[in-house]
């Protein structure tokens, strides 16, 4: 019997069980290599990035780099060119980030070597870098779009050619934690979530960036051209933001080449799909799927999701009510990931 209970899904399966690693991020390369991130939120985590090999987590790109080069990685994302990027919050247990801690790290999957480290400058003392998407088809070297999840929230743009970065929509209603927001997770009211811009996905043609605060039930989007244009004021960018309405409360987002947006629905232990015409459907749901966190669409046509029991963690609950394993699951969606590259 599936340990998560009866699933509303087709061809659903568990691809990794993790006994002692409360993961957040998950990403899959075209050749099927699977990577996870394990932020340091209080547990004794031997590493903060791992590759899943034969069902077991192995420190990646090495134990030494985890020990000496990384602080606490929230997200891992394979970019359109096949390179892996690690998004390091630079913060342990949501404390203020340490000097030179917040960063983007590019890794060559062919050699397992670190290629470069970018340190965004568009930060505030309480910035928490959460998730990232890439468009390598624009500019001299492409752009990275990063969500800043502190309560006031922001979208951070990084020019991958120059290493320069800037923030847009800081404190805007679309990036800010909704005042008075209450999440209801498995029947329990949660009032201690004040998290800004979190989930992020890029449209199939790269023209729009979709995003949402964790402490909200709205889906928003903005033209990427407005984010890239450093001369536009926040008011001018804000005038181009579209509110796509209620989607439920979400953590991670993902997109595909057909224009669909996938969202986790953490209040309902579910993952939903919004087609290009705005039609919503449920891809999977199970009582045991407590806190679907990050989504990653693979070239194999599967949508991968991390399940981490976040509301049961002592950092958010005061008491440790977690029941391992934490898991990576996948469901067949027969869609193709967005790859914006020259």
URJO-V623642 format. One line per field, one symbol per residue. psi: psi as a letter, one per 20 degrees, with the letter a starting at -180 (. if undefined). A space follows every 50 residues. Layout:
psi = ???
This chain:
psi = ppiiapqnrpkqqpippohjonrfqqqprhjippqqqnqnjhrnoiripq pookiqpppqirhghghhiqfophqpporhjjqpppophjppkjrqqqpj gprppppoihikqpgrppopilqrhjpopgrqqqojiqahjrqppppojr hhqrppppoighiqqqqqkpjqhiiqpppjppqoolippojjompbpfqq qqrhjjhqpqrqqhmrjqprrqphhhhhoiiprhhhghijppojapjrpq fqqrrrijjqppqqnhijlrprporhjjpqrpgqpphimompfqqpprij jqoqpqojkgiiqhhiihqojqnqqqqprqppilrpqpnnq.
